[in-house]
Amino acid sequence: MTIPLSRRAAAVFFPERCLCCHEPVPAGAGCCEKCAASLPRIEGDVCPFCGRGKGRCSCGHRRRHFDGCVSCFYYEAGMERGILAFKKEGSAVTASYLAAEMAAAVRLRTAGLRFALIAYVPMTARDRRARGFNQARLIAKALSGELLLPMGDILVKIQETAPQKKLTAIQRSGNMLGVFDLAEGAVVKNKRILLVDDIITTGATLDECAKMLKIYGAESVVAATVAATVLEERDMG
């Protein structure tokens, strides 16, 4: 990734910070060397359906409305701290680093697939105002630049829901039913779509988004997330 001169100059006075430990790092580094070496990367033999390594696969190859999932990291240790901080701050620098990691994973695990556009998991207008940004949109916008694909505000969330993290797997699926729709004027018919979110847990949110995209004619939907949680048996429902 080429770092613009203006960004490198700005970093002299306002140093960029490590995603995990928040110590100063060179412009564009994203993580310090120590944290980068310890990030819980998803590598090796990976389940194409839930995006986790085969030893941590939680889906049993159960098909969903999305046709596969690519995730870069497990949601633990430094990556958990980093994503939680990102959700509070909405740092464009962090979004850029995460998008670069996602782009590499997408290229590796979807080799041969040509996507038409990037979509993302939306928030309600109320939640977006409360937070000030949608972290999935920030990542999707940065990923658009990495993959040279258009990003669209394709989906809208039309109903408020209970926080997913407080629910069981079965409750998560029910919590998401009917809460998304296609944005006015969006066209997805016969398109292969890359659907972005920050984290996948049970996949209920991504599944409902993918379902709506396919109802409106999308050819296929592949989910892409920064991180995947490691589910205990009790979490799987």
For each residue, the residues with C-beta under 8 A, 3 or more apart:
1: 28 96 100 146
2:
3: 7 8 27 28
4: 7 8
5: 8 9
6: 9 10
7: 3 4 10 11 27 28
8: 3 4 5 11 12 27 28
9: 5 6 12
10: 6 7 13 14 27
11: 7 8 14 15 16 26 27
12: 8 9 15
13: 10
14: 10 11
15: 11 12 24 25
16: 11 24 25 26 27 28 29 93
17: 22 23 24 25 93
18: 21 22 23 24 25 29 30 31 32 35
19: 30 31 35 78 79 82 85 86 94 97 98
20: 31 32 35 39 78 79 81 82
21: 18 32 34 35 78
22: 17 18 85
23: 17 18 32
24: 15 16 17 18
25: 15 16 17 18 29 30 31 32
26: 11 16 29
27: 3 7 8 10 11 16
28: 1 3 7 8 16 96 97
29: 16 18 25 26 32 36 97
30: 18 19 25 36 93 94 96 97 98 100 101
31: 18 19 20 25 35 36 39 78 97
32: 18 20 21 23 25 29 35 36
33: 36 37
34: 21 37 38
35: 18 19 20 21 31 32 38 39 78
36: 29 30 31 32 33 39
37: 33 34
38: 34 35 77 78
39: 20 31 35 36 73 77 78 79
40: 73 74 76 77 78 79
41: 72 73 74
42: 46 51 52 53 71 72 73 74 105 228
43: 46 53
44: 53 54
45: 53 54
46: 42 43 51 52 53 54 109
47: 50 51 52 53 54 57 59 61
48: 51 68 69 109
49: 57 59 61 62 63 64 68 69
50: 47 57 58 59 69 200 203 228
51: 42 46 47 48 68 69 70 71 200 223 225 228
52: 42 46 47 56 57 58 71 74 228 230
53: 42 43 44 45 46 47 56 57
54: 44 45 46 47 57
55:
56: 52 53 74 230
57: 47 49 50 52 53 54 60 61
58: 50 52 202 230 231 235 236
59: 47 49 50 62 64 203
60: 57
61: 47 49 57
62: 49 59
63: 49
64: 49 59 203 206 207 210
65: 207 208 210 211 214 221
66: 69 195 203 206 207 209 210 221 222 223
67: 210 220 221 222
68: 48 49 51 109 110 222 223
69: 48 49 50 51 66 200 203 206 222 223 224 225 228
70: 51 102 105 106 109 110 222 223 224 225
71: 42 51 52 105 200 224 225 226 227 228
72: 41 42 98 101 102 104 105 225 226 227
73: 39 40 41 42 79 101 226 227 228
74: 40 41 42 52 56 79 227 228 229 230
75: 79 80 83 199 227 228 229 230
76: 40 79 80 230
77: 38 39 40 80 81
78: 19 20 21 31 35 38 39 40 81 82
79: 19 20 39 40 73 74 75 76 82 83 226 227
80: 75 76 77 83 84 227
81: 20 77 78 84 85
82: 19 20 78 79 85 86 94
83: 75 79 80 86 87 198 199 226 227
84: 80 81 87 88
85: 19 22 81 82 88 89 91 94
86: 19 82 83 89 90 91 94 95 98 135 198
87: 83 84 90 131 135 198
88: 84 85
89: 85 86 94
90: 86 87 95 131 132 133 135 138
91: 85 86 94 95
92: 95 96 138 142
93: 16 17 30 96 97
94: 19 30 82 85 86 89 91 97 98
95: 86 90 91 92 98 99 135 138 139 141 142
96: 1 28 30 92 93 99 100 142
97: 19 28 29 30 31 93 94 100 101
98: 19 30 72 86 94 95 101 102 139 142 226
99: 95 96 102 103 139 142 143 145 146
100: 1 30 96 97 103 104 142 146
101: 30 72 73 97 98 104 105 226
102: 70 72 98 99 105 106 139 143 146 196 224 225 226
103: 99 100 106 107 143 146 147
104: 72 100 101 107 108
105: 42 70 71 72 101 102 108 109 224
106: 70 102 103 109 110 143 147 194 224
107: 103 104 110 111 147
108: 104 105 111
109: 46 48 68 70 105 106
110: 68 70 106 107 113 115 222
111: 107 108
112:
113: 110 192 222
114: 192
115: 110 118 147 149 192 193 194 222
116: 149 150 191 192 193
117: 149 150 151 152 154 188 191 193 194
118: 115 140 143 144 147 149 150 151 152 193 194 195 196
119: 140 151 152 154 155 188 193 194 195 196 209 213
120: 134 136 137 139 140 151 154 155 195 196 197
121: 136 155 195 196 197 205 206 209
122: 134 136 137 153 155 156 157 180
123: 127 128 131 134 136 157
124: 127 128 157 158 159 160
125: 128 129
126: 129 130 160
127: 123 124 130 131 157 160
128: 123 124 125 131 132 133 134
129: 125 126 132
130: 126 127
131: 87 90 123 127 128 134 135
132: 90 128 129
133: 90 128 137 138
134: 120 122 123 128 131 137 138
135: 86 87 90 95 131 138 139 198
136: 120 121 122 123 139 140 196 197 198
137: 120 122 133 134 140 141 153
138: 90 92 95 133 134 135 141 142
139: 95 98 99 102 120 135 136 142 143 196 198 226
140: 118 119 120 136 137 143 144 151 196
141: 95 137 138 144 145 151
142: 92 95 96 98 99 100 138 139 145 146
143: 99 102 103 106 118 139 140 146 147 149 151 194 196 224
144: 118 140 141 147 148 149 150 151
145: 99 141 142 148
146: 1 99 100 102 103 142 143
147: 103 106 107 115 118 143 144 194
148: 144 145
149: 115 116 117 118 143 144 194
150: 116 117 118 144
151: 117 118 119 120 140 141 143 144
152: 117 118 119 183 186
153: 122 137 156 183 186
154: 117 119 120 182 183 186 188 193 213
155: 119 120 121 122 180 181 182 183 186 209 212 213
156: 122 153 180 181 182 183
157: 122 123 124 127 179 180
158: 124 179 180 181
159: 124 178 179
160: 124 126 127
161: 164 175 176 179
162: 166 167 175
163: 166 167
164: 161 167 172 175 176 201 204 205
165: 201
166: 162 163
167: 162 163 164 171 172 175
168: 171 172 235 237
169: 172 173 202 204 235 236 237
170: 173 174 237
171: 167 168 174 175
172: 164 167 168 169 175 176 201 202 204 205 237
173: 169 170 176 177 202 204 207 237
174: 170 171 177
175: 161 162 164 167 171 172 179 204
176: 161 164 172 173 179 180 204 205 207 208
177: 173 174 208
178: 159
179: 157 158 159 161 175 176 208
180: 122 155 156 157 158 176 208 209 212
181: 155 156 158 212
182: 154 155 156 186 188 212 213 216
183: 152 153 154 155 156 186
184:
185:
186: 152 153 154 155 182 183 216
187: 191
188: 117 119 154 182 191 193 213 216 217 218
189: 216 217 218
190: 217 218 219
191: 116 117 187 188 218 219
192: 113 114 115 116 218 219 220 221 222
193: 115 116 117 118 119 154 188 213 218 220 221 222
194: 106 115 117 118 119 143 147 149 222 224
195: 66 118 119 120 121 206 209 210 213 221 222 223 224
196: 102 118 119 120 121 136 139 140 143 223 224 225
197: 120 121 136 200 205 206 223 224 225
198: 83 86 87 135 136 139 225 226 227
199: 75 83 225 226 227 228 229
200: 50 51 69 71 197 203 206 223 225 227 228 229
201: 164 165 172 204 228 229 231 235
202: 58 169 172 173 231 235 236 237
203: 50 59 64 66 69 200 206 207 223
204: 164 169 172 173 175 176 201 207 208
205: 121 164 172 176 197 208 209
206: 64 66 69 121 195 197 200 203 209 210 223 225
207: 64 65 66 173 176 203 204 210 211
208: 65 176 177 179 180 204 205 211 212
209: 66 119 121 155 180 195 205 206 212 213 221
210: 64 65 66 67 195 206 207 213 214 218 221 223
211: 65 207 208 214 215
212: 155 180 181 182 208 209 215 216
213: 119 154 155 182 188 193 195 209 210 216 218 221
214: 65 210 211 217 218 221
215: 211 212
216: 182 186 188 189 212 213
217: 188 189 190 214
218: 188 189 190 191 192 193 210 213 214 221
219: 190 191 192
220: 67 192 193
221: 65 66 67 192 193 195 209 210 213 214 218
222: 66 67 68 69 70 110 113 115 192 193 194 195
223: 51 66 68 69 70 195 196 197 200 203 206 210
224: 69 70 71 102 105 106 143 194 195 196 197
225: 51 69 70 71 72 102 196 197 198 199 200 206 228
226: 71 72 73 79 83 98 101 102 139 198 199
227: 71 72 73 74 75 79 80 83 198 199 200
228: 42 50 51 52 69 71 73 74 75 199 200 201 225
229: 74 75 199 200 201 235
230: 52 56 58 74 75 76
231: 58 201 202 235 236
232: 235 236
233: 236
234:
235: 58 168 169 201 202 229 231 232
236: 58 169 202 231 232 233
237: 168 169 170 172 173 202
